[in-house]
Amino acid sequence: MFKPKTQKALHCVTDGTEDNESPLTEIFTDMYITKRKSEELNGSQKVREINIELEKMLELSPGETEPIRLVMTVGGAGIGKTILTQKFTLDWAEGKNNQDIHFIFQVPFRKMTILKDKSYGFVELVHQFFPEIKEEGIYSFEDFKVLFILDGLDECQFPFNFENPETLSDITVPASIDVLLTNLIMGNLVPSAQLWITTRPAAANQIPSRFISRKTEVRGFNDQQKEEYFKKRFKDEEQANMIISHIKTSRSLFIMCHIPVFCWITAKVLETVMIKEKNTDLPKNLTELYLRFLRLNIEKKSYLMNDGGATTDHLSLEKMIESLGKLAFEQLQKNETIFKHRDIEECGINIKDTSLYLGVFNQIFKKDKCEMFMIKEYSFMHLTFQEFLAALYAHLTFANSGVNLLEEDPNGHLDMFLRFLLGLSLETNQNQLQDLLTKAGRISENQQETVQYIKKKINENLPTEQSINLFHCLNELNDHYLMKEIQLSLTSRRLATDDLSPAQWSALVFILLSSEEDLVEFDLQEYCRSEEALLRLLPVIKASKKALLRYCKLSKRSCEALSSILSSPACHLKLLDLSGNDLQDSGVKLLSEGLQSPDCKLESLNLEYCRLTEMSVNHLTSALKSNPSHLTELNLNNNNLLDSGVKNLCAFLKGSECRLKTLRSDSMFLLCFSFT
């Protein structure tokens, strides 16, 4: 009874609108998920990320012995955390995976806010959300393997107390929701159960690490998965390929599309502006993308009116936007994401206004029925829509109020709101806003003063998450010195690279790639001279034309990673300087695998002082024979090559296929050798 009901509930999901449902299995696109693994390396503990498949989220990996009780999955706004948990549960309900689990109970934290002033026994709480469990006569979980999925810790309003908790182990004793959840997480309630909690990074530290068995990160879509998403979204192959090709012309937009919700919004916007309006102008930042989406929904009004459809009662569309913005802003300040009838009316919204649901705002706002209490509840389609409309309201209402919103958010729940708010101050976005709303005036503040104030805040000893969000803010403001600010923060150790989590590194890479700065030259020494930093910043290197990695303590591990990007068709590298690193022959062997790829476009390679022998020359010669058309400059100075090691290379140099114009080597055999 329970599995079929779960399967029915998750079989179809809303594709952005209440009246547009699609089978989850048809629209789901795999995402890049990693888990952290500690291992002994050269006498010290190192942490590295390894890919993990969704169905193995709760399984022990080779070498792990401790049972996995609580998995925390971290990911940014819109990265796909919720749909991952839904797909995991649907696969279980359909009998595909994890059949050793008897029950999966999936409850969003936001749903539990309805009960925040009530007390329940734990089993009674489960029965409230899953009445079929009570109908089956289940009042204890000792004989079952149970998984609780608690989605959206960042939307939780309960005051967890893990240091001085009210201890509870009896599932029948009534207590407040925060006490029940605290004891469930600590393992006092249903100790045999497994838990899976998802959250944005800013809220992850609400649960002490001692209770977390495994920490995973959702990275969203890689480049291949982005294309797969759009091909599923647009059934017409020609349309899909046109959209994909067009998105690739904007580096910032293509990078933003690693986040699934941005992919969905981009698809909605481009479907209209490209296919229907034949407009090829692309949004350049997050705020502009959401503004385009809002405009798209407003412009539906005229179509609906002309078609005899829904009309707006006593409220104009502008008034409706302002009222929705007020609702979004006031509830966001309370960290509320589900609203009641009273909340809606207090913001001047007529709940019966059909434009809320019938095609004008139905991609932004939705209503649900809470079966537990037979009441209607309301929310925005995605938390980022609430954050955007709240920022729009603040922009229109408090532009010159003097309220310092940078000081108002110690917990990070206003991070996205702040990014949108600053993005709205850009002149290009204000121009769009004035086209939409007659009330939209211009902010008189000096944008450069805002940029300087943010940079001043970055120079303070802020928590890492706050610093990274301020970089996001500079990106929304199109600051041309953003890259230098990140470099300065890393080299000065205001951002200590050893302490950065995978999610924080991902955020820095996202900011660097989505900025409008031209990535001509990447110098690792300007960020951090370490192999860890190189491996984290590989996507930035891949997008650069020159990579200066000299004297950065690199090893063959780096060569393997660089080989992979050199053989990628999307790699832009023309110059690679690896001088002064202990690569040795084993490293050059790995690097040569990338050099011999027909997709490798490298023109200049510096391997001076890399502790190479004649074996390296053999590897390089073999690679150049396989792909002789690009490399024109090679530096092998100050290595132990020996004359015998360069004879094969010299034979290749004399061949007609060789494009090499400059070879530097202190080998006696090559001392008098010259070629053009």
Secondary structure as GFF3:
##gff-version 3
##sequence-region A 1 676
A	DSSP	alpha_helix	2	11	.	.	.	ID=ss1
A	DSSP	beta_strand	12	17	.	.	.	ID=ss2
A	DSSP	beta_strand	20	23	.	.	.	ID=ss3
A	DSSP	alpha_helix	24	27	.	.	.	ID=ss4
A	DSSP	beta_strand	32	41	.	.	.	ID=ss5
A	DSSP	beta_strand	44	51	.	.	.	ID=ss6
A	DSSP	three_ten_helix	54	56	.	.	.	ID=ss7
A	DSSP	beta_strand	70	74	.	.	.	ID=ss8
A	DSSP	alpha_helix	81	93	.	.	.	ID=ss9
A	DSSP	beta_strand	103	108	.	.	.	ID=ss10
A	DSSP	alpha_helix	109	112	.	.	.	ID=ss11
A	DSSP	three_ten_helix	113	115	.	.	.	ID=ss12
A	DSSP	beta_strand	119	120	.	.	.	ID=ss13
A	DSSP	alpha_helix	122	129	.	.	.	ID=ss14
A	DSSP	alpha_helix	131	135	.	.	.	ID=ss15
A	DSSP	beta_strand	146	151	.	.	.	ID=ss16
A	DSSP	three_ten_helix	153	155	.	.	.	ID=ss17
A	DSSP	beta_strand	175	176	.	.	.	ID=ss18
A	DSSP	alpha_helix	177	186	.	.	.	ID=ss19
A	DSSP	beta_strand	194	199	.	.	.	ID=ss20
A	DSSP	three_ten_helix	201	206	.	.	.	ID=ss21
A	DSSP	three_ten_helix	209	211	.	.	.	ID=ss22
A	DSSP	beta_strand	214	220	.	.	.	ID=ss23
A	DSSP	alpha_helix	223	233	.	.	.	ID=ss24
A	DSSP	alpha_helix	237	248	.	.	.	ID=ss25
A	DSSP	alpha_helix	251	256	.	.	.	ID=ss26
A	DSSP	alpha_helix	260	270	.	.	.	ID=ss27
A	DSSP	pi_helix	271	276	.	.	.	ID=ss28
A	DSSP	alpha_helix	286	298	.	.	.	ID=ss29
A	DSSP	alpha_helix	300	306	.	.	.	ID=ss30
A	DSSP	alpha_helix	317	333	.	.	.	ID=ss31
A	DSSP	alpha_helix	341	346	.	.	.	ID=ss32
A	DSSP	three_ten_helix	354	356	.	.	.	ID=ss33
A	DSSP	beta_strand	365	370	.	.	.	ID=ss34
A	DSSP	beta_strand	375	380	.	.	.	ID=ss35
A	DSSP	alpha_helix	383	397	.	.	.	ID=ss36
A	DSSP	three_ten_helix	405	407	.	.	.	ID=ss37
A	DSSP	alpha_helix	415	423	.	.	.	ID=ss38
A	DSSP	alpha_helix	427	436	.	.	.	ID=ss39
A	DSSP	alpha_helix	447	458	.	.	.	ID=ss40
A	DSSP	alpha_helix	464	476	.	.	.	ID=ss41
A	DSSP	alpha_helix	482	491	.	.	.	ID=ss42
A	DSSP	three_ten_helix	497	499	.	.	.	ID=ss43
A	DSSP	alpha_helix	502	514	.	.	.	ID=ss44
A	DSSP	beta_strand	521	523	.	.	.	ID=ss45
A	DSSP	three_ten_helix	524	526	.	.	.	ID=ss46
A	DSSP	alpha_helix	531	536	.	.	.	ID=ss47
A	DSSP	alpha_helix	538	543	.	.	.	ID=ss48
A	DSSP	beta_strand	546	548	.	.	.	ID=ss49
A	DSSP	alpha_helix	556	566	.	.	.	ID=ss50
A	DSSP	beta_strand	575	577	.	.	.	ID=ss51
A	DSSP	alpha_helix	584	595	.	.	.	ID=ss52
A	DSSP	beta_strand	604	606	.	.	.	ID=ss53
A	DSSP	alpha_helix	614	626	.	.	.	ID=ss54
A	DSSP	beta_strand	633	635	.	.	.	ID=ss55
A	DSSP	alpha_helix	643	653	.	.	.	ID=ss56
A	DSSP	beta_strand	662	664	.	.	.	ID=ss57
A	DSSP	three_ten_helix	668	670	.	.	.	ID=ss58
###
